[in-house]
């Protein structure tokens, strides 16, 4: 270790790269090429393109989306060892809410 102050840059004896000088014009070109300011993004929900629908098309879409059969209670209520777990088997405990 040397006894020079922290941050002192010394030129290595066997390496001449990294110490070249460039003109101010070249520095300006490099800065202009690398300098980038990102554009501001729009806040809020994204814009959606919707095609116009008449009342008949809306009714058909609502029918299609609401004709789902309901899950019976026997599949929602735990049975056997799952029922003994109690709160650990709850909807909130699993992180679904």
N, C-alpha and C positions, 0 to 999 in steps of 0.2 A: 504494500500500500504506500502511496505517496503522501507527502505532507502538504499537498496543495489544497487551497480552499475548495469547498463543495461547489460543484457546477463548473469547474474549470475544464475546458475542452482542449485537449492536446492532440496534435496531429500524429497519427501512428507512423512509424518509420517505414513500414513496408506497404502502406496503403495510401494511394494518392486520390482515390475516389471520394467524393463527398465534399471536396474542398474547392470545386471549380466555381468560377464566378460567372454570372450571366448579366446581361444588360438590363437596364430598367424597362426597356420595351418588352423583353422576353418575360420579365416578372409580371408585367401588366397583362400580357396575353395569358399566362398561366392562371393568374388570379381571376380574370374574367371567365376563363373556361371552367374553373373549379367552384366559383362562387355561385350558389344556388339558393334562392329564397322560395320555399314551397308556397303554393297557392293556398289561400284559406278555403277550408272545406265548408260546405253549407251545413248549418246546424238544423236539427229537426229530422223528422222521418223522411225517407227517400221518396222522391216523386214516382208515382206509379202511373203507368198508362192503362187506362181502363177503356174497354170498348163499350159503347152505349148499348143498353139492353132495354127491351120493351117489357111491359108488365107480364106477358106470357113467358118470356125467357126467365124472368126473375122468379115467377111461381114455380117453374120446372126446376130451377136451381135450388130453391128452398125445399121442395119435395125431395130432391135427391140427397140433400144434406141432412134432412131430418128423418129419413126412413131407417136409420140405424137401430138395430135391435138393442134393447137394454140388457146389461149384464145381470143375471139373476143374483139374488142375495147370497145364495149358497156359494158362489165363487168369490164374493167379497169378504165373507166372514172366515177368519182362519179356523182351521181344524187341527186337532191332535196337538203335537208339540208346539206348533206355531201359536196356538191359542194360549199356552202356558207362559209364553215369553212376555206377554202383556204389552207394556209401553214400548218395548224395543221393536215391536212389530207394527207400531202405529205409523200412519201416513206422515206425520210431522217428523218423527224420529229418523225416518229414512231420507229426509231432506227433499221431499217432493213438493213442498210448498214454498 
